[in-house]
Amino acid sequence: MIFLGDIAHPFEESPEWANSSPPWRRQPVIVNLEGALNDDLIALKERKLFNHPSILPALKNWGVEVVGLANNHVMDMRERFQETLEIIGQNAIQHVGAGVNIEEASQPILIEENGKKVLLLAFGWQTIRCQIATGEQPGVNPLEPEHVIRSVKKWRNLQSQAMIVALMHWNYEMELYPQPAHRQLAFAMIDAGADAVIGHHPHRVGGIEFYKGRPVAYSLGNWWLPHKVYWNGALCFAKESNLQLALEISPSREVVCHWFEYDPDRHGINHISTVIVGQDKKISELTVFRNKGHREYITWFKKNRIKNKLLPIYKHINQPFMDAVRNKYISLRHIGMMAIKKSKFVG
């Protein structure tokens, strides 16, 4: 299987990379679709992410079988959500991690690779404004530790022979290292029966470590999110986001890194190299914290984290009250920042 990062396609034409052949054999591809389908480009002037339907031929050409929707932008255009699910299905692509209610949002997807069943789950972190599904409202499957671990255990019991892969939309944008609580949760998921954990959202590639022989990829970075197009041209990422990773994981849990680079001037994606993860110097550099215990990692993270301005650290998975306090603070902080940015945006 191939896992790609965040995709948001703002153009009426299919992306250039769709016309090329990927540097891997034909196999199932799973992506994070960062926004509903929408063909009204007037929305480019708003602070929203979406995907023009012209992305669909590109996805099919590259063998995409599943799109993950447990992210913080899939409900930006709430009125397009139901239609998006229908169109995706009509194009023989399955979705996971969001739905018309919590029952649908929490359902896994089963695919096969070389006769091996693979069960995919996806979860979105409410802290980063993932809109959580309820009994009656659409949204994403919540990244709440108890719910996540319970889900993994449930499906491990029901699908004892399947490979279970969890897609996690977590952490802060542009943070290089995992929140301690998220690292702890990833390990707990593997203890509960997960075979691989794949992260999204930071918009830059993060490290990969193995726990009990199972891979945890903390962030794949962007795959296709053109700079200076969305938000009336205001959305642009730092150069660190130009490095992109397509992660190949076999049913036997062999991991290969396919490295790409995004060219912001021509909106192109170029293949750089393909390296087995154990021989990948870049991954080694990104995962200098490997083998650290949980308490040791918290101390290390405090000293080395990138996003350290007025943002709390999520330290443990068993602190629901303190997490609620942190979430409230971040929500208020976000409202204040958006008010400032909106004034500049309008001006």
N, C-alpha and C positions, 0 to 999 in steps of 0.2 A: 504494500500500500504506500501511496505517496500522500503526505500531508503538506498543504500549502497554507500560507498565512492569510492576512486580511485582504479581501477583495471589495473594492468599490469602484464601479465603472461609470464615468460621467459622460461618455461620448456616444453619439448615434452610430458610429462605426465600431466594428469589432476591433479589439486591441491587436496591435502588431504581432505580439508574441503568439497569438492564436494561430497564425499562419505558419509557424515553425513547428518542428517536432521536438518534444522534450527529450532530454538525455537519459532516459530510462526506458526499460521495456514496458509494453502495454500492461497496465495493472490498475486497480481501483484508485481513484484520486479523491481526497476529501479536502474541502476548503472551508474557510470561514467567510461566509457571505455577509459583508458588513453593511447591511441595509436592504430594504425592500426593493422590489422591481418598480421602476417608475420611468415613463417616457416623456414626461413634461419637464424640459430642461430649465424652465423658469425657477425650479427648485434649487438650481445652482446658486441662486442669490441668497438663499436661506441657510441658516446654520444647521444643515442636515446632511446626512450621507444616504445615498441610495445607489441602485444599480440600474443603468439603462438596460432594457431587455436584449440589446445587441450583445450582451455578455454571454447569453445562453449558448450560441453556437461555439464560442470559444471554450466554454466549460465542457461541452460535449466532445469537441475535437480533441481535448486533452484528457479525456477519459474520466471526467468528474462524475462520480456516482452519488455522492452525498454532499450536501452543504450544511454546515453548522450554522444555526441561527441564534444560538444563545450568546448574544452580544448586546452592547449598549446602543446600537444604532438601528437595529431591526425594526424598532417601533417608532423611529423618527417620523415616518409617514404612516401613521396608524391606519389611515383610510385605505392604504394599499396592501396591508398585511395579508388579509384573507385571499385577495386576488393573487398575491405573490405565491402563496402556498399552492394554489390551484395551477398556476402557470408552470411552476417548478415540476409539479407532478406530471403535467401534460408533456413535459420534455424528458420524461423517464429519469428524473433526478429526485432522490429522496432527501428529506430534510430531518434534522434532529436538533433538539434543544429549545424549540419554541413551538407554540401552538395556540389554538383558539381558547384553550383553558389549561389548567395545570395538569390535568390527566393526559392531554395530548402532548404538552410540552415536556413532560417527564418520561415519555416513551422512548425506548432505544430504537435503533435501526440495526437490522441484521443484513450483512453482505457476505459474500464468499470470495476467497482468493485461493486458487489452487486446491479447491475442495475443503478448505478450512473455513469454518464459520467465524466471522468477526462481528462482535456486538459493539456498537458505538453509543456512548452516552455524552451529553453535552450540558454544561452548567454555566450560568452567568452571575457575576458578583454584583449584588445590589449596590455596593459601595460606589461603583463606577457608573451608576445610573442605568444598570440593566433593569428594565421594567419587568417585574416578576408576574407571571401568570397566576390567576386565582381560579376558584371554582367556576366563575362566570366571565372572567376577563382574559383576553389574550395577553401573551407575554412569554417570558423565557423561564426555563427551568432554574430554580434558585441555587446558587452556590452557597448553601448553608451546610456546614460540616456534618451535622447529624443526618440531614437529608441525603447528602452526597454518599456518605459511608453506607447508610441504609440501602440506598439504591444499588450500589455496587454489590453488596452482600446478597440482595434479593436476586439480581440477575446472574450472579455467580452460581447461586443455588439452582436457578431455573435453566441455565445454560452452562452446565458444568464443563463441556468440552470446547466452548467458544473462547476465542481470544477477546478480552474486554479492553477497549480503549476509551479513555475519558478525555473529552475536549473541554478545557477550562478557560473561560474568559475572565482574567484576573489581573491583579497588580495595578500599579499606576502607569500612565503613559510615560514612555522613555526611561522607566526604571530598568536598570541593567540586571539587577539581582532579585530573586524571588522574596516576597514577604516571608518572614519566618513561619507564620501560620500557614501559608500556602505550601511551603516546603513540607511542613509537618503533615498537612492534609494529604499531599501527594503520597507520602510514605504510608499514611493510614489507609489510603485507598488501595495501595498495593497489598498491604496486610489483609484487606477485606476481599481481595481477589482480582483487582485490576492488573492487566498485563502491560499497560503503557499509559502514560499521562502526557497530554500535549497541551501547551499553553498558548494563548493569544492575548492581544490587547496592547502590550507596551510599545508596539510599532518599531521595535528593534529586536534583533536576535539575541536571545539569552543563552545560558549554559545548558548542558545536558549532563545529567548524572544518572547512575544506575543504583537502584535499591533492590536488593535480593535478585539481582540479575535482570531487572526490568527497567526500561528507560523512562526518565522524566525529562521532557524537553520543555523548559520553562517559558520560552517564547519563540515563535517562528518569525516574528517581525511581520512587515507588510509583504504582500505578494504583488498586488496591483491596486495602488491608491495614488493616482497621479497628483503631483504637487501643483499648487496655485491654480486649481480649477474649481473645487468646491468652495462654498462660503464666499462667493463673489471673488474668488481668487485668493482669499486670505489663508486658506488651509495649506500649510507647508510644514514639512518635517525637517529636523536637523539631518546633517549628512550621515549620521550613524544609521539612519533608517534606510539608506540606499543599499546596504548589505542585506541580502535576503536568503532565506533557507527553505529549500524543499526537502523534507525529511522522508526517507524511505525506511519503512519498518516491515520486515518479513514476518510471516506467521511464526517463525522460529526465533523472533525478536532480534534478528541481525539488523543493525542500523547503519545507514549510509547517508552522508550529507551531500546534497547537491547545492552548491553555492552559486548565487546569482547576484548581479548588481543592477540597480535601477538607475537609468540615466534621466535625470529630471529635465534636461534640455529638450530631448526628443521623445520623452515618455517611452523609452525602450527598456527591455529587460535582457541582460546578457548573461549567458552561462559562463562561470569562471572556472569551476573545478568540481570534481566529484571525489569524495574521500570517505573511506570507512571511518566511522566515528572514533574508534580506538586509536587511529593514526592521525586524527585531525588536530593540528596545533591550535587552530582558532578556537575550537570547542574547548580544548584544554585551558586556554587563556581565559575563556568566559566562565569556566567552572573551577576557579581556584579555591572555592569553598567546599569542594567535594570532600567527603569523609568526615566533615565536622559534625559533632553531635548537635542536638537542637539548642541547648543552652549556649554552647560555644558559637554556634552560628548567629544567634541573636546578638551577641557581643560584636562579632565580626561585621554583621550587617549594619549595626549602628555606626560603625566607623567608616564603612565603605559604600553605603548606599548613595545613589545619584540624586534622587528626589528627596532632599532633606529640608526644604523650606516649608515650615508650617504644615507638614503632612505627618500624621501619626503612623507609628509602626504597628502592624498587626502581628502580635508575638505568638499567640497560642490559639488553637482551634476550640478550646473549651472556656472561652470568656465571652459568652453571649451578651452580658450586661455591658461590659466595657466596649465591646464591638458596636453595640447600639449607640453608645455615647460618641464613639469615634465617627460612626456613620452620620450622626446628626451634625457633628462639627463639620465634616467634609461637605455635607449637603449645603449648609449655610455658607461655607467658604466658596463653594461652586456658584451659588446664587450671586454672591458678591462679585466674583471674578467675571461671570457672564454679564452682569450689569455694566462693568467697566469696559469689557470687550465690545458689548453692543453699542455703547456710546461711540467707541472708536470705529466700529463697523459701519454705523449709520453715517458718522461724520466723514 
